[in-house]
Amino acid sequence: MPGKVPNMRGYLGNFLQVSGGREYIVQVPGSANARLDDEALAALMNWLVMEMGPNVPANFKPYTAAELAVLRLKWLRSPAETRQHLVSEINRRGLGQKTR
């Protein structure tokens, strides 16, 4: 959604390289409240991570339904603030492409 949802193409893998990033991409609205069961959402998240690369860490472990069941219970209170914190850390560490 333009203006509301940031474009993650080329940047999603960066989030997997900082503390809290793996959780963030599941806990944001749209993921956490998706009308998919945990298994289907795990499959979708794994596809997105690989499709939206190229900065996926070599040690990436695919999401599991059990992991998503836990993460989806903890919605983010301030997704934009959390994202800004993660983006600052990504950019500070010089990971991959400059993340917006």
N, C-alpha and C positions, 0 to 999 in steps of 0.2 A: 504494500500500500504506500504510494509515494508520500513522503513527508511524515509518515508514521513508522513504517518498518524499514530499517536500514538495509541496503543491498549488501548481502553477505558473500556474493560471488567473488572468489579470489581471496577472501579474508577469513572465512569460517575456521580454517585450520589454525589460524593464529590464536583463536580463543582456547584451543586445546593445549596450548603451550604455556599458559599461565594459570596459577592457582585460582580456582573458582570458575574458570572458563568452561570446562566440561559440563559443570552443573548448570551454568547460566544458559547455555543454548537449549537446555531441556526445560528450564524453569520459567522462561519468558512466556508471556501470554501468546497464545497461538500454538505453542508446543505443549505447555503444561495442561491447557484446557482443551486440547484437540479432541475431537469426537472419534478417537481411535483407541483401541485397547492398547495395553502396554507393549504387547508383542508387535503389533502393527506399527506403533510409534517408534519402537526401537529399530525396526527395519527401515522406516523412513529416515530417522536420524542418521543411521549408518550410511544410507545412500546419499543423503545431503552432504555429510562430511566428506565423502569421497568425491562427490560431484562438484562441490563448491571449493575444493582445494585451491591451490596446490600445496599449501603449507601444512599438511597433515603430518604430525610427528610420526617418525618411523615406528615408535613403540605404541601407537594408537591401539587401544583395545576396543572392539566394537561394543556398543551399548547393548545391554540385555534387558529383557522385560522386567526382571527382578529389580535391576538398578533404576529403571524408569518408574516403577511403582513407588519407590521410596522418594525419588527426586520430585515427582509430580505432586507430592503432598506438601512440598515446601515452596509455595509461590513466592516470587520476588515482590517485596513491598514497593520498591522503586526500580523498575527495570532500566530506565534511562540512566539513573545515577550509577547503578551497578555496571552497566555497559561502559559508561564514561571512565569509571575506575579501571576496568579491564583494558580498555583501549589505551589509556595512559600507560599502563604497565607493559602492554604489548609494544607500544612505540618507544617507551623508555629502554626496553631491552633490545630494540632494533630487530624484532622478529618479522621475517618475511616482508611482504609489501606494507607500506604505510596504511594502517587501518584508520578508517574514519568513524 
